Each structure stands twice: as C-alpha cells, then as structure tokens.
Amino acid sequence: MKKMVCFSLCLVMLFFTASIVFAGGGGQRGSGQNLVLYTEFSEGEDDAFLRRVVQNFERQNSGVSIEIMSSESQSFDTFFKTAVAGNEQIDIAQINIQFYRDYVTRGFLRPLDGLVDFSKVPRIQTAWDQERYFSRQNQRFGVPMRMDSSGFYYNTEIFRRLGIEIPRTWNDIFAMREKLAPAGIFPMVYAGAEPWWNPMHFNIIFYQMTGNRGLEINDRFMAGDFSPEVIRPYIDTLQFFADLDANGIFIPGTQGMDHPSAMTVFSTGRAAMYYMGSWYQESLAAGAPNFQYGVFPVPVLEQGLRSEPAGSIAVMFSIYRDSRHPEMAARFIEYYGSPAIQQERFNSGIAAINIIPGVVPDLSDPIKAAFDQIGPSTCIWLDAIWEPEIITAFQQGCQAAILRQRTPTQIMDDIIAQYRQLRAQGRTFF
C-alpha cells in the first residue's frame, strides 16, 4: 500500500514538474532551450555587440539561454575541433572564412535551407556568390555577416606637407621616394616579422600580374595545373614583392618588425603608407588615437587594370550538424542577421562595409566612406582557399624571397613538390 501511495505521489509530482517546464515562458516556442554558441569574438567591440544581441534575444525568448564559448581567432580552429572531438554541445558557430570551407567539407555544419528564412537575412549577391564559392555546394551552410576589404592607409599630414597626390599605379609609389627621401621618410612599412601578413601583399600583386584573372589562375593551380601560364604569375609576384624591399619601398628593418612596432613607425611619420585590412582602424584607434590618416584603393600595375583589394566575407554564422536546438539556432541567426540588428551594428561604428540591403551606414567618417567605395571591388583572399600547408609555404616563401634566401622559382618548385605529396596522401584541395 505504501508503495502504491508513493508511486502515485511520484506521478503527481512528475506531472506537476512537467507542467511547470512546458508552461514556463508563457508557452513560447523556445522554452527550456539552452544553446551553445562558439565564436572567435573574444574581446573588443564585436564581442561586446554579440553579447548585447544574445541578451536581447534571451529576453525576447523566455526560457532560452545562449552560452558563449569564445577563443581568439588564431586558436579558434583548434578550440572548435577539440569541442567537436569531445562531443561537446555546439549549436551555433560564428566562423572565420578561413575555416569555413574546411568545416563544410568535414560535414561539421548543417545545411540552412529549410531552417533559416533567408528573406529575414537579405544579403547582396556578392556575399552569396562568395558563400557558394567557399562552400562549393548547392546548399547554403552559413549566413555571411561581415565583409572585410583592404586598402592603403596613408599619413595625410605627410602627403599634404610634401604635395604628394594619391598614387594610382605602382609607378606612382616608386616616384614617391624622390619626395620622401629628403625628409627621411620611406614609402611603406608592414609587420614583416609576422609572416601571415605577407600573403596580403602577395594577393593584391598577384591579381594584377594575372590581368584581373587571379581566381581563375589560382583555381587552375589548385587543380594541379603547373603549366608556365599558371606558374609564371606566382614567380613574378614573389619577385615583385621582394623588389619592393630591395628598392627601398619598405623602410629598412621591416622584416624584423611585429605589428605594434610597424604601427608605431607608421603613426609617428617614419613611413608614409601601410597596406592593411579594413579592421586596422581598430588597431590605430587603440594604439594611436590622435593619428590622422586616410585610405585609398590598391594601386594597379598599369593603367586599365581594375584595382582589386584582397578581402572577402570575413564571418559566417552556421548551425552545427548535431545541434540540440537547430530551429532555435536558426531563429537566432535570423535575429542577429536581420537588417534591424545589423543597422545597430553599423550605427555602433563596428562594421565598415555594408552587404545588407536596407542598411544605411554612416559615411560621415571618411575612412568608412572610403571602404564603402572599395568594398565592391574586393577579391577573395587566396590564402582563405589554400590548404593549411600551402598557406604556411607561401607565408614562409614570401619571407624567404624578400630576405633573398631563396629565389621565387625555387620557392614555387618547393610548393609544387609539397602539393604533389599532399595529393598522394589523398588530399583533394579546393
């Protein structure tokens, strides 16, 4: 009899508990759903904005909570794959484009078609074209959230004082040496001691060397075409990049400078220009808040070529393949990616290039206005589609060419040999 009473009480308590769980949050769709979001936003304005959006989403969806798991960009890939290997809960992934193709290929991400209402996250065609290029799939696995581009940052005071006009071609940059030299100023600086910056220069020169056929030539190379027509632009680009250093375009010691050191050289007027990405504004704002600078498009090798800055989609929001709450993850992506929220993001001064119809960025800031004009001509980072080993080989190869440790031909021979070895191991490449 006691067992029967106890069993009956348990049933009553179970029914009562279940009623509370399902009634909590006024019967809203998201009741009792705990999501986990993996992100490379570990600090700064993007991180703060993401957390504000998450809090607002939680307030609007009673019973829903989102835990943010963050890592710095350079360590995010290991951080994320460790969580995958450990069967940790992952629902939403904010992914740097350099990892996106790999994650799609590995099956980490769930197709968004049928889950996300794409009318709620409108994007310009360029953004969706790049998503398809990176995923190489008919389905969409991520919603583009930000585009980065690049340009030439320049010291406006130096240009004004010495009467230097904005250079349109690389010949214009070489001609600047004559005006800068008497003042002890060099044309350019960058963080040469950190080799991952080298492909940034390689990209923009390569696009010019190929006559604006950079992606086509690169796709042929990654498919195993090592004909002279394909390989020659790589060799010529490495040589041109090395010549920039040999001919005094880069300030002496550039190859020994880290990012903070190079920024100091630029902001204190020892170098007139710094080729860098749109995100560099944040570094300058933090490291040299009173420094006056401008931005202009990438110069071309000759008149008639189109200026093609290196860049591309920077961030994708995706749903993990084993998400416990894929529908609510999709609702969050729709919320975060909606024009209303993205307008807030632009109003906060975070985003530089608009890829969302209906969003009106504040272009009163001349730097943001410059990047808004540069943005549409942006071409994909080549090192966003190379295999990791090839990325490293190019980073090291650029540095070896500049330091005259190896010739461009030797560097490309090494990369081709490495490519063939990876192919023999079963790697499929882009």
C-alpha positions as MATLAB code, in Angstrom:
seq = 'MKKMVCFSLCLVMLFFTASIVFAGGGGQRGSGQNLVLYTEFSEGEDDAFLRRVVQNFERQNSGVSIEIMSSESQSFDTFFKTAVAGNEQIDIAQINIQFYRDYVTRGFLRPLDGLVDFSKVPRIQTAWDQERYFSRQNQRFGVPMRMDSSGFYYNTEIFRRLGIEIPRTWNDIFAMREKLAPAGIFPMVYAGAEPWWNPMHFNIIFYQMTGNRGLEINDRFMAGDFSPEVIRPYIDTLQFFADLDANGIFIPGTQGMDHPSAMTVFSTGRAAMYYMGSWYQESLAAGAPNFQYGVFPVPVLEQGLRSEPAGSIAVMFSIYRDSRHPEMAARFIEYYGSPAIQQERFNSGIAAINIIPGVVPDLSDPIKAAFDQIGPSTCIWLDAIWEPEIITAFQQGCQAAILRQRTPTQIMDDIIAQYRQLRAQGRTFF';
ca = [
       0.000    0.000    0.000;
       2.819    2.383    0.882;
       4.495    1.602   -2.461;
       1.251    2.416   -4.323;
       0.864    5.753   -2.462;
       4.491    6.622   -3.128;
       4.148    5.734   -6.825;
       1.002    7.855   -7.077;
       2.720   10.822   -5.432;
       5.663   10.477   -7.810;
       3.326   10.548  -10.788;
       1.641   13.684   -9.443;
       4.993   15.387   -8.848;
       6.257   14.386  -12.320;
       3.092   15.765  -13.932;
       3.373   18.974  -11.873;
       7.072   19.439  -12.795;
       6.379   18.820  -16.473;
       3.553   21.362  -16.367;
       5.918   23.994  -14.981;
       8.557   23.245  -17.630;
       6.140   23.457  -20.545;
       4.232   26.409  -19.129;
       7.378   28.417  -18.367;
       7.838   31.374  -20.693;
       4.139   31.657  -21.489;
       4.206   28.666  -23.812;
       6.709   30.282  -26.190;
       8.475   28.156  -28.741;
      11.872   28.442  -27.089;
      11.003   27.357  -23.552;
      13.770   25.500  -21.730;
      16.275   25.558  -24.582;
      19.917   26.050  -23.682;
      22.114   26.774  -26.720;
      25.887   26.988  -27.012;
      27.498   29.449  -29.425;
      31.160   29.110  -30.455;
      32.815   32.322  -31.574;
      36.177   33.914  -32.306;
      34.899   37.191  -30.842;
      36.883   37.016  -27.615;
      37.228   40.745  -26.966;
      36.606   44.170  -28.442;
      33.532   45.822  -29.918;
      32.376   42.780  -31.911;
      32.402   40.661  -28.756;
      30.501   43.297  -26.784;
      27.923   43.681  -29.548;
      27.414   39.914  -29.840;
      26.792   39.664  -26.092;
      24.245   42.504  -26.200;
      22.406   40.797  -29.050;
      22.419   37.479  -27.175;
      20.979   39.146  -24.051;
      18.223   40.843  -26.065;
      17.388   37.565  -27.810;
      17.156   35.786  -24.448;
      14.822   38.484  -23.109;
      12.571   38.128  -26.149;
      12.528   34.318  -25.932;
      11.668   33.323  -22.414;
      13.251   30.045  -21.377;
      16.039   30.321  -23.961;
      19.640   30.814  -22.887;
      22.768   31.040  -25.025;
      26.180   30.241  -23.594;
      29.070   31.875  -25.451;
      32.290   29.905  -25.860;
      34.983   32.189  -27.250;
      38.544   31.876  -28.447;
      40.998   34.169  -30.188;
      40.944   33.912  -33.975;
      44.367   32.272  -34.312;
      43.422   29.452  -31.921;
      39.737   29.085  -32.814;
      40.190   26.169  -35.242;
      41.869   24.004  -32.597;
      39.382   25.205  -29.968;
      36.390   24.277  -32.135;
      37.715   20.945  -33.388;
      38.590   19.920  -29.832;
      34.967   20.551  -28.853;
      33.786   18.514  -31.863;
      36.096   15.623  -30.966;
      34.899   15.739  -27.351;
      31.215   15.653  -28.375;
      30.628   18.947  -26.594;
      27.343   20.725  -27.187;
      27.584   23.135  -30.117;
      24.548   24.793  -31.641;
      25.722   27.957  -33.386;
      29.172   28.603  -34.836;
      30.492   32.030  -35.777;
      33.218   31.061  -38.229;
      36.124   32.916  -39.756;
      36.063   32.392  -43.522;
      39.496   30.742  -43.462;
      37.929   27.755  -41.653;
      34.549   27.705  -43.406;
      35.453   25.556  -46.417;
      37.167   23.008  -44.180;
      34.153   22.758  -41.862;
      31.726   22.322  -44.772;
      33.964   19.632  -46.282;
      34.259   17.791  -42.961;
      30.493   17.807  -42.501;
      30.594   19.902  -39.332;
      27.806   22.228  -40.490;
      24.137   21.668  -41.169;
      22.530   22.939  -44.406;
      20.493   26.045  -43.623;
      17.983   25.668  -46.459;
      14.636   24.849  -44.872;
      15.807   26.051  -41.453;
      16.696   29.712  -41.967;
      14.240   32.102  -43.591;
      16.639   33.869  -45.965;
      14.156   36.686  -46.556;
      14.904   37.733  -42.970;
      18.666   37.878  -43.598;
      18.925   39.581  -47.011;
      22.441   39.910  -48.449;
      23.827   41.428  -51.633;
      24.590   38.952  -54.401;
      28.351   39.344  -53.951;
      28.072   37.921  -50.432;
      26.006   34.910  -51.542;
      28.289   34.344  -54.548;
      31.268   34.174  -52.224;
      29.424   31.819  -49.856;
      28.842   29.441  -52.776;
      32.441   29.806  -53.922;
      33.816   28.889  -50.500;
      31.371   26.050  -49.787;
      31.334   24.649  -53.349;
      27.839   23.353  -52.585;
      24.349   23.968  -53.945;
      23.072   24.357  -50.393;
      23.944   27.206  -48.052;
      25.780   26.342  -44.855;
      26.328   29.821  -43.476;
      24.941   33.346  -43.499;
      27.584   35.988  -44.320;
      27.720   38.560  -41.544;
      30.692   40.752  -42.376;
      32.917   41.574  -45.302;
      36.495   42.745  -44.914;
      38.493   44.511  -47.562;
      41.870   46.215  -47.655;
      43.438   49.442  -48.761;
      46.441   51.707  -48.417;
      46.404   53.682  -45.184;
      48.370   56.895  -45.555;
      49.647   59.716  -43.365;
      47.567   62.688  -44.514;
      49.923   65.243  -42.959;
      52.939   63.895  -44.881;
      51.028   63.839  -48.166;
      49.776   67.407  -47.621;
      53.125   68.816  -46.482;
      55.123   67.273  -49.329;
      52.491   67.799  -52.010;
      52.046   64.093  -52.769;
      48.964   63.018  -54.695;
      47.169   59.726  -54.088;
      49.100   57.101  -56.118;
      47.073   55.324  -58.782;
      49.795   52.948  -60.000;
      52.840   51.244  -58.515;
      54.989   53.546  -60.662;
      53.457   56.431  -58.697;
      54.589   54.734  -55.476;
      58.138   54.308  -56.785;
      58.118   58.003  -57.777;
      57.183   58.979  -54.210;
      60.642   58.006  -52.992;
      62.112   61.182  -54.508;
      59.833   63.439  -52.456;
      60.034   61.394  -49.264;
      63.775   60.714  -49.135;
      64.943   64.280  -48.260;
      62.621   64.199  -45.234;
      63.975   60.810  -44.121;
      60.628   59.111  -44.772;
      60.120   55.782  -46.532;
      57.047   54.943  -48.627;
      55.804   51.883  -46.720;
      56.043   49.678  -43.660;
      54.308   46.496  -42.523;
      54.763   43.768  -39.917;
      57.265   41.657  -41.850;
      58.344   39.658  -38.787;
      54.832   38.163  -38.642;
      54.781   36.137  -41.874;
      50.992   35.787  -42.088;
      50.846   39.415  -43.301;
      52.912   38.544  -46.391;
      50.088   36.924  -48.386;
      48.138   40.189  -48.074;
      50.700   41.877  -50.333;
      51.063   38.751  -52.454;
      47.300   38.718  -53.127;
      46.954   42.245  -54.479;
      50.053   41.986  -56.673;
      49.044   38.537  -57.957;
      45.640   39.805  -59.067;
      47.411   42.474  -61.100;
      50.031   40.073  -62.522;
      47.217   37.886  -63.869;
      45.417   40.812  -65.506;
      42.484   40.525  -63.083;
      42.270   36.742  -63.589;
      43.595   35.854  -60.161;
      40.891   33.421  -59.036;
      40.839   31.646  -62.396;
      44.628   31.122  -62.387;
      44.644   30.123  -58.726;
      41.848   27.592  -59.267;
      43.890   26.032  -62.072;
      46.931   25.818  -59.818;
      44.933   24.173  -57.007;
      43.557   21.703  -59.566;
      47.126   20.649  -60.396;
      47.846   22.744  -63.481;
      51.546   23.665  -63.265;
      51.879   24.957  -66.808;
      54.070   28.054  -67.391;
      50.965   30.199  -67.919;
      49.813   29.306  -64.407;
      53.134   29.253  -62.536;
      54.683   32.368  -64.085;
      52.400   34.873  -62.260;
      53.326   33.315  -58.896;
      57.042   33.643  -59.634;
      56.671   37.181  -60.955;
      54.566   38.207  -57.972;
      57.104   36.875  -55.469;
      59.853   38.715  -57.330;
      57.900   41.979  -57.458;
      57.155   41.739  -53.742;
      60.841   41.109  -52.997;
      61.799   44.072  -55.199;
      59.643   46.391  -53.112;
      62.029   45.730  -50.256;
      65.202   45.755  -52.373;
      64.293   49.082  -53.996;
      63.592   50.941  -50.771;
      59.806   50.970  -50.852;
      59.719   49.285  -47.433;
      61.570   51.020  -44.610;
      64.759   49.147  -43.611;
      64.110   46.674  -40.819;
      60.554   45.930  -41.920;
      61.224   42.188  -41.879;
      62.097   42.415  -38.190;
      59.014   44.363  -37.119;
      55.971   42.959  -35.384;
      52.562   44.557  -35.771;
      52.808   47.057  -32.864;
      56.293   48.145  -33.983;
      55.203   48.657  -37.593;
      52.149   50.610  -36.455;
      54.410   52.895  -34.390;
      56.658   53.509  -37.411;
      53.624   54.434  -39.479;
      51.834   56.581  -36.898;
      54.988   58.539  -35.995;
      55.655   59.512  -39.603;
      58.699   57.411  -40.456;
      56.744   55.628  -43.213;
      54.053   57.291  -45.310;
      51.824   54.261  -46.014;
      50.722   50.926  -44.572;
      48.779   48.403  -46.680;
      46.294   46.737  -44.341;
      42.751   45.456  -43.900;
      39.625   47.398  -43.016;
      39.864   46.107  -39.441;
      43.145   48.013  -38.967;
      41.129   51.055  -37.876;
      40.621   49.390  -34.515;
      44.378   48.964  -34.005;
      45.043   52.595  -34.883;
      42.247   53.817  -32.648;
      43.700   51.876  -29.721;
      47.415   52.372  -30.395;
      47.493   55.853  -31.940;
      44.215   57.609  -31.084;
      45.353   61.062  -32.252;
      46.900   59.935  -35.523;
      45.382   61.460  -38.668;
      45.199   59.135  -41.668;
      43.274   58.369  -44.812;
      42.643   55.319  -47.016;
      42.877   54.914  -50.787;
      42.338   51.934  -53.151;
      45.072   49.481  -54.085;
      47.270   50.884  -56.896;
      47.448   48.959  -60.170;
      50.483   47.783  -62.109;
      49.354   49.640  -65.211;
      46.525   51.839  -66.371;
      43.453   49.936  -67.488;
      43.587   47.216  -64.848;
      40.915   47.121  -62.176;
      42.033   47.761  -58.608;
      41.291   44.545  -56.707;
      41.930   44.718  -52.966;
      42.249   41.441  -51.135;
      39.414   40.591  -48.791;
      36.147   38.653  -48.790;
      33.430   37.594  -46.440;
      35.035   37.547  -43.019;
      32.416   35.898  -40.830;
      29.751   33.228  -41.314;
      27.062   32.202  -38.837;
      26.278   28.497  -39.124;
      24.429   25.727  -37.318;
      26.386   22.728  -36.079;
      25.447   19.356  -37.562;
      24.481   17.861  -34.146;
      22.822   20.956  -32.702;
      20.337   20.077  -29.991;
      18.143   23.019  -30.951;
      18.576   23.672  -34.676;
      15.271   25.540  -35.064;
      16.090   27.978  -32.262;
      19.660   28.301  -33.581;
      18.124   29.321  -36.910;
      15.901   31.863  -35.167;
      18.960   33.408  -33.525;
      20.789   33.655  -36.846;
      17.717   35.320  -38.372;
      17.634   37.732  -35.445;
      21.338   38.570  -35.457;
      21.467   38.860  -39.238;
      18.313   40.926  -39.637;
      18.635   44.422  -41.141;
      17.410   45.982  -37.878;
      20.167   44.411  -35.776;
      22.793   44.976  -38.447;
      21.748   48.630  -38.658;
      22.508   48.853  -34.935;
      25.881   47.311  -35.638;
      26.696   49.911  -38.272;
      25.395   52.681  -36.021;
      27.754   51.438  -33.311;
      30.657   52.069  -35.674;
      31.738   48.399  -35.821;
      31.135   47.411  -39.431;
      32.950   49.089  -42.335;
      31.477   47.514  -45.480;
      27.755   47.051  -45.991;
      26.493   43.773  -47.516;
      22.891   44.081  -46.322;
      20.158   45.762  -48.411;
      18.218   48.314  -46.401;
      21.055   49.078  -44.017;
      22.363   52.636  -44.329;
      25.866   53.007  -42.891;
      27.005   56.355  -41.542;
      29.511   57.536  -44.129;
      30.368   60.775  -42.363;
      33.580   59.024  -41.281;
      35.900   59.375  -44.321;
      37.580   56.025  -43.601;
      34.294   54.134  -43.583;
      33.234   56.039  -46.685;
      36.474   55.012  -48.404;
      36.000   51.341  -47.559;
      32.353   51.501  -48.599;
      33.635   52.535  -52.048;
      36.459   49.978  -52.055;
      34.271   47.089  -50.886;
      32.529   46.080  -54.157;
      35.863   45.536  -55.966;
      37.163   43.179  -53.258;
      38.584   39.839  -54.413;
      38.871   36.730  -52.278;
      41.919   36.152  -50.103;
      43.854   33.423  -51.899;
      45.087   32.089  -48.559;
      41.463   31.602  -47.494;
      41.151   28.800  -50.066;
      44.631   27.242  -49.965;
      45.315   24.159  -47.912;
      46.887   24.938  -44.490;
      50.261   23.537  -45.574;
      50.225   25.655  -48.735;
      49.324   28.753  -46.708;
      52.350   28.183  -44.488;
      54.560   27.520  -47.503;
      53.511   30.814  -49.113;
      53.976   32.763  -45.898;
      57.471   31.389  -45.491;
      58.171   31.615  -49.219;
      57.312   35.321  -49.371;
      59.639   35.985  -46.473;
      62.427   33.880  -47.977;
      62.116   35.780  -51.261;
      62.271   39.170  -49.549;
      65.284   38.119  -47.487;
      66.874   36.687  -50.662;
      67.259   33.307  -49.020;
      65.594   31.541  -51.955;
      64.612   32.546  -55.468;
      60.931   32.718  -56.442;
      61.459   29.777  -58.807;
      62.919   27.647  -56.004;
      60.025   28.610  -53.745;
      57.421   27.578  -56.312;
      59.281   24.327  -57.037;
      59.100   23.537  -53.308;
      55.397   24.369  -53.135;
      54.606   22.208  -56.178;
      56.553   19.294  -54.651;
      54.626   19.713  -51.410;
      51.357   19.920  -53.335;
      52.082   16.623  -55.113;
      52.978   14.966  -51.825;
      49.692   16.084  -50.262;
      47.790   14.839  -53.310;
      49.497   11.456  -52.953;
      48.228   11.361  -49.365;
      44.660   11.715  -50.622;
      44.121   15.428  -50.113;
      41.551   16.788  -52.540;
      42.283   20.543  -52.358;
      39.852   23.297  -53.246;
];
